[in-house]
Structure formats: C-alpha cells, structure tokens
Amino acid sequence: MKKIISLAIVFAFIVSCSTVPITGRKQFSLVSDAQILPMAFQQYEGFLRENKVSTNAEMTNQIKSVGKRISGAVDRYMRANGMADKADAYRWEFNLIEDKTVNAWAMPGGKTVFYTGIMPIAKNVDGVAAIMGHEVAHAFARHGAERMSTGMLAQAGGLAVALATGGKDPRKQQMWMTAYGVGSQLGTLKFSRTHETEADKLGVVFMIMAGYKPEESVNVWIRMSQRAGAGKAPPEFLSTHPSNQTRIKELRDWIPRAKVMAKKLNAQTLTNN
C-alpha cells in the first residue's frame, strides 16, 4: 500500500507538469480550468454581493480602463501563441471595493478586485497598472490551480508518511509527522514566494505591452515599504511574499529585460493576429 501511494504521487507529479508561458517555469497542476473556473466565478459573484462596490466613479473607471488594457495585451499574446481556447475561458472583470484593506487580487479566470485602501499606494495610473499587471499575471500563470494542486499533493504526502511510520513507536511517528509538517509548510511558503516573484516579472511585461511605464512598479513597492515601516515584517523565509526590499531590487534589475521582452511580444502579436 505504501509503495502504491508513493508511486501514485510520483506518477501524478510527472503527468501533471506543464510550463508557464513566457517565464518557462515548470509547474505542477492536478486541476483543470474546467474544474476551477466555474467555482471561481461563483465565488466572485458571492463576494460582490457581500461587499460594497465603490461609488467613486473616477477611481472605478481607472481600475476598469487599466484592467481592460492589460487583459487585452494578455489576450492578444495568448491568441497569437496557440492558446485561443484558454483565452476564451477567461471572463475578465475588474471591480473596486470600498474597503480600507491595502490589497488587490485576481481569481482564476480573470475576476479581479482592488480595494480602495490600496489606491494611495498605487497613487497614479501607472501605479494602478503595476498592481493590475501583477494580479492579472497570477490569473494568467494559473497560480491558483497550482496552489490547490500542491495542497492536494501535500495531503497525499502526509498520508504516505503516516502509513510508512504506522508500525513505529508513537513518539517516533509523531517526530516524523512533525518533521514532514514543518518541511511542508516551509516548502509551501517558498512556493508562494516563487509565485509572487513570477507575477511581479510577468506583470511588468504586461504593463509595458499595454503602454504603461514600468518604473512605477518600483515606486509602488517603495511606497508599500514606507507604509509598512521598519522591523515589522517577518523574516522572508517565513513569509508568503518576498520582502519589499527584495522586490524593489529584483524589479529594478528586471525592467530593462522586460522592456526588450515586451517589445518582442507586442511585435509577435501584431504579426500573428
């Protein structure tokens, strides 16, 4: 039984690997768009019913306009690269919620929310585009499906450890389960930081493709860092996100390459569409 479970985990990992477009990172996914998108759309509708949509017309129009331009760039890229069926599955929508929380997010399939609390951090249209590009990139790279899949794999791994140590002394079994739990948690945190870094990089490419200034992505994280203050964040290895300083440095280093990549991708979409 233990061998069967171990082999099943290895087999699932092998057959469920795909590649994130543009970055080329290998990703693991057990969940298809046909499974996750209907759930995401339903949850989004429920969220909108339970939360107050902002009545600030100026900010709302800015969110919707920037979202339309950036998702349009993503859509053009996908259709020019043989992913029309995936592009058709997205249902892009952009809403501003009246809430002081400094946050924004995008669900699988493109349903996106900004909170009014993040607008001072965005500060201007290019700042909105930097945040929007990052969130759209999460949806584009299917990070939600990947997180769900790794959760499923972690549960299967826990079961395998429990079965493998079932005949051992209870204290040793607990030791092994604790070691697995800590290792799994740290691995999940590192995995989440990988998603954030990938979304940062893809987001900059998408905002450039849509005609926005990528340098503002650095300023967004400078403002975020100033808001957070010094010494309040946990060590990076215990966080789901890279530190603000890490993001600032990596974005500065990435922008020159992103400009070249965005120019190439825009030219490609014009040729192939």
N, C-alpha and C positions, 0 to 999 in steps of 0.2 A: 504493500500500500504506500509506504513512504517513498519507494523508488518511483512508483507510478505518479505520485503528486509532483515529485521533483522533475521528472521527465515532462510532465504536462506544463509546468512553469517554464522550463527551457523552451519547449515547443511553442508555447504561446508567445514568448519573447521573440523568437526567430520569425514566426509567420506574421507578427503584428508590427514589424518595424517599417517605417516609411521615412521620407525625407522632407524636412521643412523647405518649401521653395525659397529661393534667394539665399538663405543662410547656409543651406546644405546640411544642417544638423540632423542626425538620425533621431527619430522619435518613436516612442512606443505607444500604440493605441489599440485598445480592445473594443472601443466604442465607435460606431459609425455615425455619420451625420444623420442618417435616417432614424437612429435611436435617440440622439441627444438633442437635435434641433427642435422637434415638437415640444419636448419638455422645457427647453429654454424659452421658447416663445410663450408658452403658457405661464411660466413663472414671471416673465416680464410683464405680461398683461396684469397679473395679480399684483405685482409690485406697483404699477402705475395706479391701480385702483386704491391702494392702501397708502399712497404717499402724495403729497401736494405738488403738482406740476407748477413751476414758476409762472407768474403772470408778468414778469419783466420781459416785455416784447423785444427790447434791444439785445439783451443777453441771449434770449432764446433763439432769436433769428441768427445770431452769431454762431451759436452751437450747431444749429441745423445747417447753416451755409458751409461752415468748415467741415462738418461731417460729410456733407454731400460731395464736396470736392475731394476729400481724402479717400472716401469709399469709392468714388468714381475712378480714382487712379488705381486703386486695388482691383476694381472690376475690370478695367482695361488690361491690366497686367495679366490677370487670370485668363481672360478670353484670348489674349494673344499667345498664351502658353499652354493651350490644350486643356484648360480647366473650366470650360464653359458650363459644364454640368454642376460643378461646385459653386461657381459664381451664381448660377440660377437658384441655388438652395439658400443663399443669403437673403435676409429680409432686413436691410439696413434701416435703422430708425434711431433718432437722436433726440433726447429729451433732457430738459434742465429741471431738477428737483429743488424745491425750496427747503434747504437743509444746511445748517452751518458746518456739517462734516466736510473736512478737506479731503475729497475723494472723487473719483470717477471710475467707471468700469464698463466693460463690454461683455455681453454674454455670447456663447457660441451662436453663430448665425448673424451676428452684427447688431443686436439690440443693445443700445449704448445709453448710459446715464452720466450726466455731470451733476454734481451738487453745487449750489450757489456758493458754498464755503470754499470751493477751490478757485473761484473766479479771480479773487485778488492775487492768487499765486500765478495764475495764467497771465493776468494783467493786460494783455493785448491780444490781437487776433493771431499773431504768430505763436504766442504762448498757448493759446487755445489749441492751435494746430499741433504743437509739440505734444500736448497731453492727449489730444484726439488721435494722433498718429500712433502713440504708444498703445492706447486702448484698442484701436482698430487692429493693430498688429497682433494682439492677443487672440482676437477672433480669427484673423487670417491664418495664424500658425496653429490653430486648433489646440491651444494650451489647455482649455477647459476639459476637452475629451482626454487629453494626455494625463492631466491630473487625476481624473476619475479612473483611468486605466491603471495608473501606478498605485492608487489606493486599493484597487481590486487585487493587484499583484502582491501588495504588502500583506493583505489579509491571507492570501494563499500561502505566502511565505511563513506567516505566523503559525498557520495550521501545520505546515511541514515541520517546523521546529518543535511544536507541541507533540507531534507524532513521533519524531525522532528521539525525543527525550522522555517519552512516556514511561519507559521501564527504569528510569534512573531515580536516584534519591530525590525526594520532593524539593530539597534545598538546592540541589544542582539543577534540577529542572527550572526552578524559579530563576536561578542565576542566568541560565541560557536564555530564557524568555525576556528577562530584563535587558540583557546584552543586545538581543535582537531588537527590542523596542527602542532603546536608545539609538542604536545604529540606524534603524529605520527612520526615526524622527530626524536625526541629523541629515540623513540622505535626502529626506523629503524637503528639508529647509534649503539644502544646496540646490536641489532640483528646482525649487521655486525661484531662487535667485538666478538660475540659468534662464528661466522663462522671462524674468524681468529684464535681464540684460539683452536677451534676444528681441524683446518687444521694444526696448529703447533703440536698438540699432535699426530694426525694420521700420519703426515709427519715424525716425529721421529720414530714411529713404522715401517713405510715403509722403511726408510733408513737403519734401523737396519736389517730388513728382507732381504734387498738387499746386506748386508755386509759392510755397511759404519759405521763410528764412530759417534755416536750421540752427543758426547760432542762438536763437531764442530758447532752444531746448536746454542749453547750458544755463541760461539765466533763470529758467523755471526752477531748476534744482538748486541754484544759488539762493533763490527766494525761499524755497522749501527748507533749505538748511538753516537759513536765518530765522525762520519761523520756529523750527524745532529747538534751536538753542544748542549749546554745547553740553556734552556729557549725559544727555537724556536717552540716547538710543542704546539698545543692547549691542553686544559685540556682533559683528557682521555674521559670524558663523552660527549664531543663534537666532538669526533674523530671516524672515521670508524674503526680504528685499536687500539688495546691495546697499551699502551706506551712501549717504548723499555725496560725500567726497569722492567715493569710488565712481559713482555715476557721472559726476562733473568731469573727472579726469578722462573716463572712457569715452564720453560723448565728445569732448574736445579732440581726442585722438581720432575718433571715428568720422567726424564731419567731412574732412577732405575726401576720404574714400567714399563716403555716402553720396557726395556730390557727383563723383565720377559714375558711380553705380546708377544713380537716379537718371542721369543724362542718357546713359546707355539703355536703361529700361524704357524710358519715355520714347526714345528713338525706335526701339523694338516694337512697342505697342502701335506706333504710327505706321510702321512698315507692315505689320501683320493684321491690322484691323481694316 
